[in-house]
Amino acid sequence: MGLPDRERGGMMREAPITSEDVSTEQRAVRYEWTTVASALVNGVRVADAVRAWAEDPGDGGRWLGGWTSENGELGRIWVLRSFADEESLLAARHAMRLGGHPLSGTGEVTGIDVASFAGLPMMPKVEVGALGPVYEIRDYTLVPGGLPGTIEGWRRALPKRDPVDPVSVVMYALDGPERIVHVWPFSGLDERVRIRRELYAEGTWPPPGAPELIDRATSAIAWPIPGSPLT
């Protein structure tokens, strides 16, 4: 490839992404993706409330990242947490449903959406650290039945892209419409544009057959909130 391998905040990924599935233990990990909405004027106070909840949730969830929107739909904070397995995630979701989300008592919060995800089978566990500070969050709703073909396309293409443009997470929704969310760190917006252009020119990206399986797609540039493990 024409692009040199890119270091992740001074370190390389512990385990490179290959076309093979990761270990059973890593495949068991489940992710929680929470979108918190508020008026723009209240963004700082809501970010403080999000941090207080995410750092000490009391339900077994591990905080991996929190970001605030910089373009597109503003007044949004996204929170990524992980659980060791589906049982622990479902227990936390059940308790949250019956007892109310910890952020529901925050007066500035106008909406909370919580969704459950699993990583793509070949996706290693999320590594935290100073990998940004610019992040792109892509959210794709797939056509009905589009997930298997999407996974296979990513299985073929991601091992070639990841060494030069490491992804933090690629995950698929466990309920609701077929959907994937992927989060990409960059050192800056210029780096994002340059890398994507070169990958497209080389034919390394997009994954073969995957674009045809996307029904709706959104992309947001986001910045880590204070305290986010992914920065």
Disulfide bonds with the S-S distance in Angstrom:
none
